[in-house]
Amino acid sequence: MTSTVDFKNLLLAASDINTLSLHTADPGAAGTANEVAGGGYSRQSCTFATAASGERALSTAVNFTLTPNQAVAWLGFWAGATFRGARVLTGDTSANALGQYQITTATQLTLADVA
């Protein structure tokens, strides 16, 4: 089934994701497996811009504090305390020497058509 961009935008606009988590490996079905710990880490609030072109990007970057050089592999998406899903991170996948890690506004929610 192919969805129109307008339909994808409508569905993305209904997203209630407001929190991000970081994980060292697959977070599992509940989202609680392999979550980063230590270095002052905590889940961080996030907001998304208006959906456009079938995508919805973060409206501002999200900063985390981790253990210096901590490896991260997955990003978790939450609506409050309810896990909504996760995806593998690409690009820079470790905190810097100060323990800083940032999810940029290039991060987007997208919907794929199903076959």
C-alpha positions as CSV (number, residue, x, y, z in Angstrom):
1,M,0.0,0.0,0.0
2,T,1.3,3.4,-0.9
3,S,0.3,6.3,1.4
4,T,0.0,9.9,0.4
5,V,2.4,12.4,1.9
6,D,-0.7,14.2,3.4
7,F,-1.7,10.9,5.1
8,K,1.8,10.3,6.5
9,N,1.8,13.9,7.8
10,L,-1.5,13.4,9.5
11,L,-0.3,10.2,11.2
12,L,3.0,11.8,12.3
13,A,1.2,14.9,13.7
14,A,-0.7,12.5,16.0
15,S,2.6,11.2,17.5
16,D,2.9,11.7,21.3
17,I,6.6,11.0,21.5
18,N,8.1,13.5,24.1
19,T,11.2,11.7,25.5
20,L,14.3,10.0,24.2
21,S,16.5,7.3,25.7
22,L,19.9,5.9,24.7
23,H,20.9,2.3,24.6
24,T,24.1,0.3,24.2
25,A,22.2,-2.5,22.3
26,D,18.7,-3.4,21.2
27,P,16.3,-1.9,23.9
28,G,13.9,-4.9,23.5
29,A,10.1,-4.8,23.3
30,A,9.6,-2.9,26.5
31,G,12.4,-0.4,25.8
32,T,14.2,-1.0,29.1
33,A,17.0,-3.4,28.0
34,N,20.5,-2.1,27.6
35,E,19.7,1.5,28.6
36,V,22.8,3.6,29.2
37,A,23.6,4.1,32.9
38,G,26.1,6.3,34.8
39,G,27.8,9.6,34.1
40,G,24.7,11.6,35.0
41,Y,22.6,9.9,32.2
42,S,18.9,10.3,32.2
43,R,16.2,10.2,29.6
44,Q,15.7,13.6,27.9
45,S,12.5,15.5,26.9
46,C,12.1,16.3,23.2
47,T,9.8,18.2,20.9
48,F,9.2,17.7,17.2
49,A,8.5,20.2,14.4
50,T,5.3,20.1,12.3
51,A,5.2,17.1,10.0
52,A,6.1,17.9,6.4
53,S,7.0,15.9,3.3
54,G,6.1,12.7,5.2
55,E,8.7,13.3,8.0
56,R,8.7,15.0,11.4
57,A,12.1,16.3,12.6
58,L,13.2,17.2,16.1
59,S,12.6,20.9,16.6
60,T,15.7,21.3,18.8
61,A,18.8,19.2,19.5
62,V,18.6,16.9,22.5
63,N,21.7,16.8,24.8
64,F,22.7,13.9,27.0
65,T,25.4,13.6,29.7
66,L,27.0,10.1,29.8
67,T,30.2,8.5,31.0
68,P,33.1,9.9,28.9
69,N,33.5,7.9,25.6
70,Q,30.4,5.8,26.4
71,A,29.3,3.8,23.3
72,V,25.6,4.1,22.3
73,A,23.9,2.1,19.6
74,W,20.1,2.7,19.8
75,L,17.7,5.6,20.3
76,G,14.5,4.9,22.2
77,F,11.3,6.9,21.7
78,W,8.8,7.4,24.6
79,A,5.5,9.0,25.3
80,G,6.0,9.7,29.0
81,A,6.6,6.3,30.6
82,T,5.2,4.4,27.6
83,F,7.8,3.0,25.1
84,R,6.9,3.7,21.5
85,G,9.8,2.2,19.6
86,A,13.5,2.5,18.8
87,R,16.0,2.7,16.0
88,V,19.6,2.0,15.4
89,L,21.9,5.1,15.6
90,T,24.2,5.9,12.8
91,G,27.2,8.2,12.5
92,D,28.8,9.3,15.8
93,T,27.9,6.5,18.3
94,S,29.8,7.5,21.4
95,A,29.9,10.3,23.9
96,N,32.9,12.6,23.7
97,A,35.7,12.8,26.3
98,L,33.5,15.1,28.4
99,G,30.6,12.6,28.3
100,Q,28.5,14.8,26.0
101,Y,26.2,13.3,23.4
102,Q,23.7,15.0,21.1
103,I,20.8,13.9,19.0
104,T,20.5,16.5,16.3
105,T,17.6,18.0,14.5
106,A,18.4,15.8,11.6
107,T,16.7,13.0,13.6
108,Q,13.3,12.5,12.1
109,L,10.2,10.3,12.5
110,T,9.2,8.8,9.2
111,L,6.6,6.3,8.0
112,A,7.5,3.6,5.5
113,D,4.9,2.2,3.1
114,V,4.1,-1.5,3.6
115,A,4.2,-3.9,0.8
